[in-house]
Each structure stands twice: as C-alpha cells, then as structure tokens.
Amino acid sequence: MIIFWDTVKENVEVIGTLATSLAFLATAWAAYEARHSAKAAMRATRLTAASLLEMKKSSFKEWYGLLLEQHNKLLEDVNKTLLDDSQYNAKLSINITKGVYYHATKKPTYIKYVNHITLILNYLDKDFYLPSSADSEKKSYIEQLRNSISPKVSLLIAIFGLNIDNNNTYDAKKLYSLLRKHNFFENELFFEEAISKVHYLDSYVAEIFNEEYRRSVEFYVDKMISGCTASKLNTIYRYQRLTFAVLWSYNNPCRQHLQQRFNDLPLHMRNSIELNMEKAAEKVANFKSCLPGFVGWELKIADRKLRVIRDEKELKRLINLYYKHPFDSQQTSIVLTNGATNRFGYEIEQCLSDCALDNAYLELRTNQHKQKVIDGIVSEVEKMVDQFKIELNSFGFN
C-alpha cells in the first residue's frame, strides 16, 4: 500500500497531465457531436422549409390556375358583350371620359369581370408563395393573365380603375392600386391609333397633345399678346378626354412622352412668341400690299345698302371700323365681291383678326419691356400646365 502511494506521488504530474488530456478529449468530442447534430438539424430544417415552400407553391399554382380558368370564361362573355355594345363603342369614339365611364360601370358583365381581375391581383399580392420582394417571380404570373387580354379589354379595366364616381359595385381604389402596384399596363397602348403608330409613339402623343392642349394654350397666348389680361380670360370648362385620362393615370409606353409634352410646353410657347415676333413685320407688309387689289370691289351687308370701295383710304377706314365694332360672321351676312370672286364674312373676319394679331406681335417686338411681358405670359402658361396636370391627377387615387 505504501509502495502504491509512493508511486502515485512520484508520478502525480504525469497523472494530472493525462487527466487533463482526457478531459480535453471528452470536451472536444462533445463539441464535435454538438456541431454534427446542429448541422443535421439545419439540414432537416432546410429540407422541411423547402418541402413547405414546394407545398405552398403547388397550392398557389393550383388555386391560381382555377382563377385563370374562371377568368377565361368571364373574358369570353366580356368580349362578346363589347362586340355587341354599340353604345359603348359610340361613346369611345366621342372620347369623353365620364360618358364612357358611366356607361361601362353599369354593365353587370363588365362589373363581374373587373371584380374577378381584382380578386386575381389581390391573390397575387397577398398569397404569393414567395416574399413580397420576389417581383420577378410574380411578373411571370401577371404576364400569364395579361397575355390573354386584348387592348380593348385592357382599356375597359383601366376605365374601371379611374377615380370618378364609384357606384360600390366594385372597389375602384383597390383595383387602381393593384394595377399600379403590379405595373399591369407597362406594355399596353390601349387605343387603335396608338397601336398603329407603335414605332412613332412620340409623334402620336405630340399629335393628340397639340390638338387637345397646345392649341388652347396658343389661343390664350395670342389673346394676351393682343392685350387681354390673364384675369379676363375665361378658361372654359374642358371635357376630359378618355385618351388622356388613361394614358396619364397608368404607367404605359405613352405616359413619359405625355409628361414631357406638358413639361416642355412653357418653353415651346416662349419660342413661339419669339418666332411670331420675327415674322410679324413681313406678314403685316404682305397684308398692306394686298389692300389696293380690293379697290372697286362691292361690299354687301345684309339689310344695308350696297357699298363700292372707292379707294384704299376708304378700305382702311372700314378696317378700323371693324376693329372698333367687330362683327360675328355667323350672325351677319357679309360678302366682298368683284363679280368673279367672293370673299365671305368668315374669311374677312379671319383675315382681319390675323392682321390684328400680327400687328400686336410687331408692337411687342419694339416694346422696350418686351422681355417682362413675355415672362409674364410664360408664367401664365406654367399655371395652365399645372392646372391641366391637377385635372388629370384627379383620375387617380394618389
């Protein structure tokens, strides 16, 4: 016994080292086992997550397929109704937003279809099997739906999404929000004329914009050049065209061109004023050079004695009389004739109005304060553009 303890005492350091080593090995083994278990658990978790995702994806696709199947049946009804709906097509040709809207939104077939579109888009938005950030995956499902829809039906959906007067048979605000969120119309042109000019969209937008907006602004600019103050100009109520309500309210290939046209309009009007001032002197001179040719002509005014223009001085006096007391050619029968050629009242009225405007531009050209006058007119144009945008923005739910 004594010998054993002596041996232990002599080898205590060796034994301690051995014990420490064994403890370390035990700890290392335990750590290895724990790490191995953790990896196994992570693999199991990933497999479970992948399995759940696959189940969710499968369930989503199955339900989405059923929704598309139902959509296609409803779409057939809509296409047939659109084909037979002569009133709708007539109102489209008139192109007044509210006229088309109020007709379309009372049709049960259209309402049922639009409600189903809302249902599909909401399902994609709320129940998609991937996180909301997975837009590229969603897009493929959106395209699946969109590819079955013609431009005419797309236009119908867009009309229902406008903020006009919801009749509670569908949720216009929700529809509009979903259409915008999913960029539903990013490749849609809606209108036959736009589709026929797909390679020249900027020219197409310029044409319809100039017809609807620029000409109106040019009219008011000319009035201001002629001496009317902005406060006296009556910006008459404008019927809102469906073309602009739709192209402005949704992201589509035409929208950027339309925005650019509005933004550039004040500068275009400034350049137009400068150009008209440059041309004014020549145009006024041309008008004056034509006056002697009317000497000897007869002026016939309804309920008045026939008058022969004896000389240029008398002709100028008659022109000045017109500027003081202008006539309405639609209410007054007037003819200027030499027996072979006639100039009717509306022609005389237009000619004299154009000359007065050219004189106004000529006077502005020599006005020492012309830059201030032009700046003031352009400022009014900017206000008009802002008002146009406010009117168009009112069709959205922003």
C-alpha positions in Angstrom: 0.0 0.0 0.0 2.8 2.3 1.0 4.6 1.4 -2.2 1.5 2.3 -4.3 1.2 5.8 -2.7 4.9 6.4 -3.2 4.4 5.5 -6.9 1.4 7.9 -7.2 3.4 10.7 -5.5 6.3 10.2 -7.8 4.0 10.3 -11.0 1.5 12.9 -9.9 2.4 15.3 -12.6 2.1 12.6 -15.3 -1.3 11.5 -14.0 -2.5 15.2 -13.9 -1.4 15.7 -17.4 -3.2 12.5 -18.5 -6.4 13.5 -16.7 -6.3 17.0 -18.4 -5.8 15.4 -21.8 -8.7 13.0 -21.2 -10.9 15.9 -20.2 -10.0 17.9 -23.2 -10.7 14.9 -25.5 -14.1 14.5 -23.9 -14.9 18.2 -24.4 -13.7 18.1 -28.0 -15.8 15.0 -28.7 -18.8 16.6 -27.1 -18.3 19.8 -29.3 -17.9 17.6 -32.4 -21.1 15.7 -31.6 -22.9 19.0 -31.0 -21.7 20.5 -34.2 -22.6 17.4 -36.1 -26.1 17.5 -34.6 -26.5 21.2 -35.3 -25.7 20.6 -39.0 -28.1 17.7 -39.1 -30.7 19.9 -37.6 -30.1 22.7 -40.1 -30.3 20.2 -42.9 -33.5 18.9 -41.6 -34.8 22.5 -41.2 -33.9 23.4 -44.7 -35.5 20.2 -46.1 -38.6 21.0 -44.1 -38.6 24.6 -45.3 -38.1 23.6 -48.9 -40.8 21.0 -48.6 -43.2 23.6 -47.1 -42.3 26.1 -49.9 -42.9 23.4 -52.5 -46.3 22.6 -50.9 -47.2 26.3 -50.8 -46.1 26.8 -54.4 -48.1 23.8 -55.5 -51.2 25.0 -53.6 -50.8 28.6 -55.0 -50.4 27.4 -58.6 -53.4 25.1 -58.3 -55.6 27.9 -57.0 -54.2 30.4 -59.5 -54.9 28.0 -62.3 -58.6 27.8 -61.1 -58.8 31.6 -61.0 -57.4 31.8 -64.6 -59.8 29.2 -65.7 -62.7 31.2 -64.3 -61.2 34.4 -65.8 -61.1 33.0 -69.3 -64.8 32.1 -69.1 -65.7 35.6 -67.9 -63.4 37.0 -70.6 -65.4 35.3 -73.3 -68.6 37.0 -72.0 -66.9 40.4 -71.9 -65.5 40.0 -75.5 -69.0 39.1 -76.8 -70.6 42.0 -74.9 -68.0 44.5 -76.1 -68.6 43.4 -79.7 -72.4 43.9 -79.4 -72.2 47.0 -77.2 -72.8 49.7 -79.9 -73.4 52.5 -77.3 -70.1 51.8 -75.6 -68.2 51.9 -78.9 -70.0 55.1 -79.9 -69.1 56.8 -76.6 -65.5 55.6 -77.1 -65.4 57.5 -80.4 -66.7 60.6 -78.7 -63.8 60.2 -76.3 -65.4 61.9 -73.2 -64.2 60.2 -70.0 -67.3 60.4 -68.0 -69.6 59.4 -70.9 -67.7 56.1 -71.4 -67.3 55.5 -67.6 -70.9 55.8 -66.7 -72.0 53.5 -69.5 -69.4 50.8 -68.8 -69.8 50.8 -65.0 -73.5 49.9 -65.2 -73.0 46.7 -67.2 -73.2 43.6 -65.0 -70.9 41.6 -67.3 -68.2 44.2 -67.1 -68.6 44.6 -63.3 -68.3 40.9 -62.7 -65.2 40.6 -64.9 -63.5 43.5 -63.2 -64.2 42.2 -59.8 -62.6 38.9 -60.8 -59.5 40.8 -62.1 -59.3 42.5 -58.7 -59.6 39.1 -57.0 -56.7 37.7 -59.0 -54.4 40.6 -58.5 -55.2 40.7 -54.8 -54.4 36.9 -54.5 -51.1 37.5 -56.2 -50.4 40.4 -53.8 -51.4 38.7 -50.5 -51.0 34.9 -51.0 -47.9 34.6 -53.2 -45.7 31.7 -52.1 -42.5 33.8 -52.0 -41.7 37.0 -50.1 -43.3 40.2 -51.4 -39.8 41.3 -52.7 -39.9 38.5 -55.3 -41.3 40.7 -58.1 -39.7 38.8 -61.0 -41.5 35.6 -60.0 -44.8 37.5 -59.7 -44.3 39.1 -63.0 -44.5 35.7 -64.8 -47.9 35.1 -63.3 -49.0 38.6 -64.2 -48.0 38.0 -67.8 -49.9 34.8 -67.8 -53.1 36.8 -67.1 -52.2 39.8 -69.2 -51.4 37.8 -72.4 -55.0 36.6 -72.7 -56.4 40.1 -72.5 -56.8 42.3 -75.7 -56.2 46.1 -75.7 -59.9 46.7 -75.8 -60.4 44.7 -72.6 -57.4 46.4 -71.0 -58.9 49.7 -71.7 -62.2 48.6 -70.0 -60.2 47.5 -66.9 -58.3 50.8 -66.9 -61.6 52.8 -67.1 -63.0 50.9 -64.1 -59.9 51.9 -62.1 -60.3 55.6 -62.6 -61.4 57.8 -59.7 -64.7 59.2 -61.0 -67.8 58.1 -59.1 -67.6 54.6 -57.7 -71.0 53.0 -57.5 -70.0 50.5 -54.9 -70.5 47.5 -57.2 -66.7 47.2 -57.3 -63.7 48.7 -55.4 -62.2 51.2 -57.8 -59.5 52.4 -55.4 -58.3 48.9 -54.7 -58.3 48.0 -58.4 -56.3 51.1 -59.3 -53.8 50.4 -56.5 -53.3 46.8 -57.6 -53.0 47.7 -61.3 -50.3 50.3 -60.5 -48.5 48.1 -58.0 -48.2 45.2 -60.4 -47.4 47.6 -63.3 -50.2 45.9 -65.2 -50.2 48.1 -68.2 -46.5 48.6 -68.7 -46.7 47.4 -72.4 -50.2 48.4 -73.2 -51.2 51.1 -75.7 -55.0 50.8 -75.3 -56.1 52.7 -78.4 -56.1 51.5 -82.0 -54.4 54.7 -83.3 -51.6 54.3 -80.7 -51.1 50.7 -81.7 -50.9 51.5 -85.4 -48.2 54.1 -84.6 -46.2 51.9 -82.1 -42.9 52.8 -83.7 -43.7 56.5 -83.6 -45.3 57.0 -80.2 -43.6 60.4 -79.6 -45.2 61.7 -82.8 -48.6 60.1 -81.9 -48.6 61.8 -78.4 -47.4 65.1 -79.9 -50.3 65.0 -82.4 -53.1 64.3 -79.8 -51.5 66.7 -77.3 -51.2 69.6 -79.7 -54.9 69.1 -80.8 -56.2 69.0 -77.2 -53.8 71.2 -75.2 -51.3 73.2 -77.2 -53.8 74.8 -79.5 -55.9 76.0 -76.5 -52.7 77.5 -74.8 -51.7 79.2 -78.1 -55.2 80.8 -78.3 -54.8 82.3 -74.8 -51.2 83.4 -75.5 -52.4 85.2 -78.7 -55.1 86.8 -76.6 -52.6 88.0 -74.0 -50.3 89.3 -76.8 -53.4 91.2 -78.2 -53.8 93.0 -74.8 -56.2 90.8 -72.8 -55.1 90.4 -69.2 -54.9 86.9 -67.8 -57.6 87.6 -65.3 -60.1 88.5 -68.1 -59.5 85.3 -70.0 -62.1 82.6 -69.3 -60.5 79.2 -69.2 -63.7 77.5 -70.3 -64.6 74.1 -68.8 -62.8 71.4 -70.6 -64.3 68.0 -71.3 -61.7 65.5 -70.1 -60.8 63.1 -72.9 -60.6 59.4 -72.1 -57.3 59.1 -74.1 -55.5 61.4 -71.7 -57.2 60.2 -68.5 -56.0 56.6 -69.2 -52.6 57.4 -70.6 -51.8 59.7 -67.7 -53.2 57.6 -64.9 -51.2 54.4 -65.5 -47.7 53.5 -66.4 -47.6 52.7 -70.1 -45.3 53.4 -73.1 -47.1 56.7 -73.9 -47.0 58.3 -70.4 -43.4 59.5 -70.5 -44.0 61.2 -73.8 -47.1 62.9 -72.5 -45.4 64.1 -69.4 -42.6 65.6 -71.5 -45.0 67.4 -73.7 -46.6 69.1 -70.7 -43.2 70.0 -69.2 -41.9 71.4 -72.4 -45.0 73.5 -73.2 -43.9 76.8 -71.5 -40.6 76.8 -73.3 -42.3 76.0 -76.6 -44.7 78.9 -76.1 -41.7 81.2 -75.4 -40.0 80.1 -78.6 -43.3 80.5 -80.5 -43.7 84.1 -79.3 -40.1 84.9 -80.4 -40.8 83.3 -83.8 -44.0 85.2 -84.3 -42.3 88.5 -83.5 -39.7 87.8 -86.2 -42.3 87.0 -88.8 -44.7 89.8 -87.9 -43.2 92.6 -89.9 -43.2 90.6 -93.2 -46.8 89.4 -92.6 -48.1 92.9 -91.9 -46.3 94.2 -95.0 -47.9 91.5 -97.1 -51.3 92.3 -95.8 -50.9 96.0 -96.7 -49.6 95.2 -100.1 -52.9 93.3 -100.9 -55.2 96.1 -100.0 -55.1 98.1 -103.3 -56.4 94.9 -105.0 -59.7 95.3 -103.3 -60.4 98.9 -104.5 -63.5 98.8 -106.7 -65.0 95.7 -105.0 -68.5 95.8 -103.7 -69.3 95.2 -100.0 -72.7 93.6 -99.4 -74.0 93.6 -95.9 -77.5 92.2 -95.1 -80.1 94.9 -94.6 -77.6 97.5 -95.7 -77.1 99.5 -98.8 -74.5 98.0 -101.2 -71.2 99.9 -100.9 -68.4 100.2 -103.5 -64.9 100.6 -102.1 -63.7 103.7 -104.0 -60.1 103.9 -102.8 -57.5 102.4 -100.3 -58.3 105.1 -97.8 -61.9 104.1 -97.5 -60.9 100.4 -97.2 -58.6 101.3 -94.3 -61.4 103.2 -92.7 -63.6 100.2 -92.9 -60.9 98.0 -91.4 -60.5 100.4 -88.4 -64.3 100.4 -88.0 -64.2 96.6 -87.8 -61.6 96.7 -85.1 -63.8 99.1 -83.0 -67.0 97.2 -83.7 -66.2 93.7 -84.8 -69.0 91.6 -86.3 -69.9 88.0 -85.9 -69.8 86.3 -89.3 -72.2 83.6 -88.2 -74.9 86.2 -87.4 -74.1 88.8 -90.1 -74.3 88.1 -93.8 -71.4 89.9 -95.4 -69.9 89.4 -98.9 -67.0 91.2 -100.5 -67.1 90.7 -104.3 -65.7 91.9 -107.6 -68.3 89.9 -109.6 -66.0 87.0 -110.3 -64.5 86.3 -106.8 -66.3 86.4 -103.5 -64.8 86.8 -100.0 -67.4 85.8 -97.4 -67.8 87.1 -93.9 -65.9 84.3 -92.1 -62.9 84.8 -94.5 -62.9 88.6 -93.9 -63.2 88.1 -90.1 -60.3 85.6 -90.0 -58.1 87.8 -92.2 -58.6 90.9 -90.2 -58.2 89.0 -86.9 -54.9 87.6 -88.1 -53.7 91.0 -89.2 -54.5 92.5 -85.8 -52.6 89.7 -84.1 -49.6 90.2 -86.4 -49.6 94.0 -85.5 -49.7 93.1 -81.8 -46.6 90.9 -82.2 -44.9 93.7 -84.2 -45.6 96.1 -81.4 -44.3 93.7 -78.8 -41.1 93.3 -80.8 -40.3 97.1 -80.5 -41.5 97.2 -76.8 -38.7 98.1 -74.5 -40.3 96.0 -71.8 -41.0 93.0 -74.1 -38.9 90.5 -72.0 -41.0 91.3 -69.0 -44.2 91.0 -71.0 -43.1 87.6 -72.4 -42.0 86.3 -69.0 -45.4 87.2 -67.6 -47.2 85.3 -70.4 -45.0 82.3 -70.0 -45.7 82.4 -66.2 -49.4 82.2 -67.1 -48.7 79.2 -69.4 -47.0 77.4 -66.5 -50.1 78.0 -64.4 -52.2 76.5 -67.2 -50.0 73.4 -67.4 -50.2 73.0 -63.6 -54.0 73.1 -63.8 -54.0 70.6 -66.7 -52.0 68.2 -64.5 -54.2 68.7 -61.5 -57.2 67.8 -63.6 -55.5 64.6 -64.9 -54.2 63.7 -61.5 -57.7 63.7 -60.2 -58.4 60.5 -62.1 -56.0 58.6 -59.8 -56.2 57.7 -56.2 -52.7 59.1 -55.3 
